[in-house]
Amino acid sequence: MYRAGDEFDQREWLEELDAVADELDLDAEARSTAKDLFLSTAESPEERSKPPALAASVYAGALIAGDQRSQTAVADAAGVSRLVVQERWKQILERAGFDAPTW
């Protein structure tokens, strides 16, 4: 869960999340889920940790919403490597209280 102020504090990153979602043409549910995941797991103040968290949140959010995109497509849209998405998306789910799939 996140505080209401987190949305304000992370507004620049949420704009970036929207830009990535636009590039991927994600539906509203996937965008909302990605935003919730990002805000719930973006406690690190280090700016360098934000792009990987954002990309993994978008991938996981789209997966949960049934609007899945490939890890490569998400990584390209977010400007990170596919390996970053592959390594982080399950962590994002687990930190947000979901059970990550075992496949």
N, CA, C and O of each residue as an XYZ file, in Angstrom:
412
protein
N       0.839     -1.174      0.000
C       0.000      0.000      0.000
C       0.889      1.243      0.000
O       2.045      1.190      0.418
N       0.358      2.320     -0.455
C       1.123      3.555     -0.510
C       0.290      4.702      0.036
O      -0.937      4.637      0.111
N       1.002      5.752      0.413
C       0.349      6.954      0.940
C      -0.139      7.818     -0.224
O       0.375      7.731     -1.340
N      -1.122      8.638      0.053
C      -1.628      9.555     -0.974
C      -0.523     10.496     -1.445
O      -0.476     10.851     -2.622
N       0.364     10.903     -0.541
C       1.460     11.792     -0.907
C       2.484     11.159     -1.830
O       3.229     11.863     -2.512
N       2.528      9.820     -1.854
C       3.473      9.139     -2.741
C       3.185      9.460     -4.205
O       4.101      9.576     -5.019
N       1.918      9.598     -4.523
C       1.535      9.923     -5.894
C       2.109     11.286     -6.289
O       2.589     11.463     -7.408
N       2.055     12.233     -5.375
C       2.623     13.551     -5.638
C       4.146     13.472     -5.723
O       4.751     14.045     -6.628
N       4.760     12.763     -4.782
C       6.216     12.643     -4.742
C       6.781     11.958     -5.981
O       7.889     12.266     -6.419
N       6.024     11.041     -6.532
C       6.499     10.249     -7.681
C       5.892     10.715     -9.007
O       5.913      9.973     -9.989
N       5.359     11.924     -9.044
C       4.619     12.376    -10.236
C       5.450     12.333    -11.516
O       4.921     12.002    -12.578
N       6.746     12.661    -11.437
C       7.583     12.603    -12.639
C       7.697     11.174    -13.154
O       7.661     10.932    -14.361
N       7.834     10.227    -12.224
C       7.938      8.827    -12.631
C       6.599      8.297    -13.114
O       6.558      7.433    -13.990
N       5.509      8.796    -12.560
C       4.188      8.379    -13.038
C       3.924      8.912    -14.443
O       3.246      8.260    -15.237
N       4.452     10.082    -14.750
C       4.356     10.596    -16.119
C       5.140      9.703    -17.068
O       4.698      9.437    -18.186
N       6.305      9.241    -16.623
C       7.107      8.319    -17.430
C       6.366      6.992    -17.600
O       6.377      6.406    -18.683
N       5.729      6.524    -16.542
C       4.949      5.291    -16.635
C       3.840      5.459    -17.668
O       3.598      4.554    -18.467
N       3.165      6.606    -17.659
C       2.118      6.861    -18.653
C       2.676      6.875    -20.069
O       2.036      6.374    -20.993
N       3.861      7.443    -20.245
C       4.485      7.477    -21.566
C       4.814      6.062    -22.051
O       4.609      5.738    -23.221
N       5.322      5.230    -21.150
C       5.619      3.834    -21.505
C       4.315      3.108    -21.844
O       4.248      2.376    -22.831
N       3.284      3.313    -21.025
C       1.989      2.682    -21.277
C       1.398      3.143    -22.608
O       0.793      2.347    -23.326
N       1.570      4.426    -22.941
C       1.101      4.936    -24.236
C       1.820      4.237    -25.383
O       1.198      3.822    -26.360
N       3.130      4.115    -25.251
C       3.912      3.471    -26.314
C       3.485      2.019    -26.510
O       3.492      1.506    -27.629
N       3.115      1.363    -25.415
C       2.692     -0.036    -25.474
C       1.202     -0.191    -25.745
O       0.717     -1.306    -25.934
N       0.471      0.927    -25.766
C      -0.974      0.932    -25.978
C      -1.697      0.047    -24.953
O      -2.544     -0.774    -25.305
N      -1.340      0.237    -23.684
C      -1.963     -0.538    -22.612
C      -3.350      0.006    -22.286
O      -3.611      1.203    -22.406
N      -4.229     -0.897    -21.874
C      -5.572     -0.460    -21.500
C      -5.562      0.182    -20.108
O      -4.553      0.140    -19.404
N      -6.686      0.770    -19.724
C      -6.773      1.525    -18.468
C      -6.516      0.646    -17.246
O      -5.873      1.088    -16.294
N      -7.006     -0.582    -17.261
C      -6.794     -1.466    -16.115
C      -5.312     -1.793    -15.936
O      -4.811     -1.792    -14.812
N      -4.614     -2.069    -17.024
C      -3.186     -2.369    -16.947
C      -2.404     -1.159    -16.444
O      -1.481     -1.301    -15.642
N      -2.772      0.020    -16.915
C      -2.101      1.252    -16.467
C      -2.316      1.477    -14.974
O      -1.376      1.794    -14.246
N      -3.547      1.313    -14.527
C      -3.874      1.523    -13.125
C      -3.142      0.513    -12.238
O      -2.614      0.875    -11.187
N      -3.112     -0.729    -12.654
C      -2.423     -1.767    -11.886
C      -0.930     -1.496    -11.846
O      -0.304     -1.643    -10.797
N      -0.349     -1.103    -12.973
C       1.079     -0.782    -13.019
C       1.399      0.385    -12.089
O       2.405      0.364    -11.380
N       0.552      1.384    -12.096
C       0.744      2.543    -11.218
C       0.691      2.124     -9.752
O       1.534      2.535     -8.955
N      -0.291      1.313     -9.400
C      -0.405      0.843     -8.020
C       0.810      0.020     -7.606
O       1.321      0.177     -6.497
N       1.267     -0.846     -8.484
C       2.454     -1.653     -8.184
C       3.680     -0.768     -8.004
O       4.455     -0.954     -7.065
N       3.852      0.183     -8.894
C       5.014      1.071     -8.810
C       4.993      1.856     -7.500
O       5.997      1.913     -6.790
N       3.864      2.453     -7.187
C       3.775      3.256     -5.970
C       3.911      2.407     -4.702
O       4.413      2.881     -3.684
N       3.467      1.166     -4.770
C       3.557      0.284     -3.612
C       4.965     -0.239     -3.371
O       5.277     -0.700     -2.273
N       5.810     -0.172     -4.381
C       7.144     -0.777     -4.263
C       8.275      0.201     -4.515
O       9.438     -0.203     -4.515
N       7.976      1.471     -4.730
C       9.003      2.456     -5.101
C       9.500      3.238     -3.900
O       9.544      4.468     -3.929
N       9.880      2.521     -2.831
C      10.318      3.242     -1.645
C      11.761      3.713     -1.712
O      12.166      4.561     -0.917
N      12.543      3.185     -2.637
C      13.947      3.575     -2.720
C      14.072      5.017     -3.209
O      13.492      5.378     -4.233
N      14.829      5.846     -2.477
C      14.994      7.230     -2.914
C      15.989      7.377     -4.071
O      16.093      8.448     -4.668
N      16.711      6.312     -4.381
C      17.720      6.388     -5.437
C      17.053      6.439     -6.810
O      16.274      5.557     -7.170
N      17.367      7.466     -7.551
C      16.760      7.648     -8.872
C      17.142      6.527     -9.836
O      16.351      6.174    -10.711
N      18.333      5.967     -9.690
C      18.765      4.924    -10.624
C      17.956      3.637    -10.473
O      17.947      2.802    -11.378
N      17.279      3.473     -9.343
C      16.469      2.274     -9.150
C      15.058      2.432     -9.711
O      14.317      1.453     -9.802
N      14.684      3.632    -10.080
C      13.319      3.893    -10.547
C      13.023      3.291    -11.920
O      11.974      2.665    -12.070
N      13.890      3.444    -12.940
C      13.548      2.861    -14.241
C      13.327      1.352    -14.203
O      12.373      0.876    -14.818
N      14.166      0.574    -13.510
C      13.878     -0.859    -13.434
C      12.553     -1.158    -12.719
O      11.803     -2.039    -13.138
N      12.274     -0.426    -11.646
C      11.020     -0.634    -10.913
C       9.827     -0.259    -11.788
O       8.802     -0.942    -11.775
N       9.960      0.812    -12.537
C       8.888      1.245    -13.426
C       8.622      0.191    -14.497
O       7.470     -0.177    -14.728
N       9.668     -0.294    -15.149
C       9.508     -1.287    -16.214
C       8.896     -2.577    -15.677
O       7.989     -3.141    -16.289
N       9.388     -3.038    -14.540
C       8.857     -4.269    -13.956
C       7.403     -4.087    -13.538
O       6.602     -5.011    -13.674
N       7.056     -2.914    -13.033
C       5.673     -2.625    -12.643
C       4.749     -2.621    -13.854
O       3.630     -3.129    -13.788
N       5.212     -2.053    -14.946
C       4.398     -2.041    -16.173
C       4.186     -3.464    -16.670
O       3.067     -3.841    -17.017
N       5.242     -4.248    -16.706
C       5.121     -5.633    -17.171
C       4.157     -6.414    -16.275
O       3.244     -7.074    -16.771
N       4.357     -6.340    -14.966
C       3.519     -7.080    -14.032
C       2.080     -6.572    -14.050
O       1.140     -7.365    -13.979
N       1.906     -5.268    -14.144
C       0.562     -4.700    -14.192
C      -0.207     -5.152    -15.419
O      -1.393     -5.474    -15.339
N       0.470     -5.174    -16.543
C      -0.168     -5.638    -17.777
C      -0.496     -7.128    -17.693
O      -1.537     -7.569    -18.181
N       0.382     -7.886    -17.083
C       0.157     -9.320    -16.910
C      -1.071     -9.573    -16.036
O      -1.924    -10.388    -16.389
N      -1.164     -8.890    -14.917
C      -2.306     -9.042    -14.006
C      -3.606     -8.653    -14.701
O      -4.628     -9.318    -14.534
N      -3.565     -7.579    -15.477
C      -4.775     -7.064    -16.130
C      -5.168     -7.845    -17.378
O      -6.212     -7.577    -17.972
N      -4.342     -8.807    -17.781
C      -4.651     -9.574    -18.985
C      -4.361     -8.824    -20.263
O      -4.901     -9.167    -21.315
N      -3.519     -7.808    -20.198
C      -3.135     -7.003    -21.359
C      -1.617     -7.139    -21.561
O      -0.910     -6.153    -21.772
N      -1.150     -8.368    -21.491
C       0.275     -8.680    -21.438
C       1.032     -8.210    -22.675
O       0.548     -8.279    -23.805
N       2.235     -7.732    -22.407
C       3.207     -7.392    -23.441
C       4.476     -8.188    -23.158
O       4.683     -8.643    -22.033
N       5.313     -8.357    -24.151
C       6.548     -9.107    -23.939
C       7.507     -8.310    -23.066
O       7.445     -7.081    -23.016
N       8.386     -9.019    -22.386
C       9.402     -8.353    -21.583
C      10.257     -7.451    -22.450
O      10.640     -6.362    -22.023
N      10.558     -7.882    -23.649
C      11.372     -7.082    -24.562
C      10.659     -5.791    -24.947
O      11.279     -4.727    -24.966
N       9.369     -5.870    -25.251
C       8.608     -4.673    -25.628
C       8.561     -3.679    -24.480
O       8.733     -2.479    -24.693
N       8.329     -4.165    -23.265
C       8.276     -3.289    -22.096
C       9.644     -2.672    -21.846
O       9.757     -1.470    -21.605
N      10.673     -3.492    -21.904
C      12.040     -2.992    -21.682
C      12.409     -1.913    -22.697
O      12.969     -0.880    -22.331
N      12.101     -2.149    -23.954
C      12.409     -1.158    -24.999
C      11.655      0.146    -24.753
O      12.228      1.228    -24.877
N      10.386      0.048    -24.409
C       9.577      1.247    -24.164
C      10.074      2.018    -22.947
O       9.988      3.246    -22.912
N      10.594      1.303    -21.946
C      11.055      1.944    -20.711
C      12.533      2.323    -20.751
O      13.024      3.004    -19.851
N      13.237      1.889    -21.782
C      14.649      2.231    -21.905
C      15.555      1.470    -20.955
O      16.575      1.995    -20.509
N      15.187      0.231    -20.644
C      16.021     -0.629    -19.805
C      16.258     -1.942    -20.552
O      15.691     -2.158    -21.623
N      17.081     -2.805    -19.999
C      17.326     -4.089    -20.648
C      16.216     -5.079    -20.301
O      15.566     -4.962    -19.262
N      16.013     -6.042    -21.177
C      15.020     -7.079    -20.934
C      15.357     -7.852    -19.665
O      14.462     -8.272    -18.931
N      16.635     -8.035    -19.411
C      17.069     -8.756    -18.216
C      16.594     -8.068    -16.938
O      16.266     -8.740    -15.959
N      16.554     -6.748    -16.938
C      16.058     -5.997    -15.777
C      14.599     -6.362    -15.502
O      14.218     -6.611    -14.358
N      13.797     -6.391    -16.548
C      12.380     -6.742    -16.388
C      12.267     -8.182    -15.918
O      11.509     -8.480    -14.995
N      13.013     -9.073    -16.545
C      12.970    -10.487    -16.190
C      13.332    -10.717    -14.726
O      12.718    -11.546    -14.055
N      14.313     -9.995    -14.238
C      14.781    -10.183    -12.861
C      13.883     -9.524    -11.816
O      13.858     -9.969    -10.669
N      13.152     -8.482    -12.183
C      12.454     -7.681    -11.171
C      10.945     -7.883    -11.073
O      10.367     -7.589    -10.027
N      10.283     -8.375    -12.125
C       8.829     -8.347    -12.099
C       8.225     -9.233    -11.015
O       7.210     -8.865    -10.423
N       8.822    -10.389    -10.742
C       8.280    -11.256     -9.686
C       8.491    -10.620     -8.311
O       7.635    -10.734     -7.435
N       9.624     -9.957     -8.125
C       9.885     -9.251     -6.863
C       8.841     -8.167     -6.632
O       8.347     -7.994     -5.518
N       8.515     -7.445     -7.686
C       7.501     -6.381     -7.591
C       6.163     -6.972     -7.133
O       5.506     -6.424     -6.248
N       5.770     -8.086     -7.739
C       4.514     -8.728     -7.350
C       4.537     -9.153     -5.891
O       3.594     -8.888     -5.145
N       5.611     -9.811     -5.487
C       5.701    -10.315     -4.118
C       5.723     -9.181     -3.097
O       5.095     -9.291     -2.044
N       6.436     -8.095     -3.393
C       6.484     -6.964     -2.467
C       5.135     -6.271     -2.354
O       4.842     -5.625     -1.348
N       4.320     -6.408     -3.387
C       2.980     -5.818     -3.356
C       1.945     -6.769     -2.748
O       0.766     -6.430     -2.654
N       2.392     -7.962     -2.336
C       1.495     -8.891     -1.670
C       0.879     -9.967     -2.543
O      -0.008    -10.691     -2.093
N       1.333    -10.085     -3.783
C       0.830    -11.115     -4.684
C       1.748    -12.336     -4.625
O       2.919    -12.231     -4.260
N       1.201    -13.486     -4.989
C       2.015    -14.676     -5.171
C       2.472    -14.706     -6.618
O       1.653    -14.741     -7.536
N       3.777    -14.692     -6.814
C       4.321    -14.727     -8.171
C       4.135    -16.124     -8.745
O       4.265    -17.113     -8.023
N       3.834    -16.212    -10.033
C       3.692    -17.535    -10.642
C       5.016    -18.291    -10.631
O       6.085    -17.681    -10.613
N       4.943    -19.579    -10.642
C       6.161    -20.390    -10.594
C       6.589    -20.891    -11.964
O       7.563    -21.638    -12.056
N       5.912    -20.515    -13.010
C       6.292    -20.974    -14.343
C       7.429    -20.232    -14.898
O       7.861    -20.510    -16.017
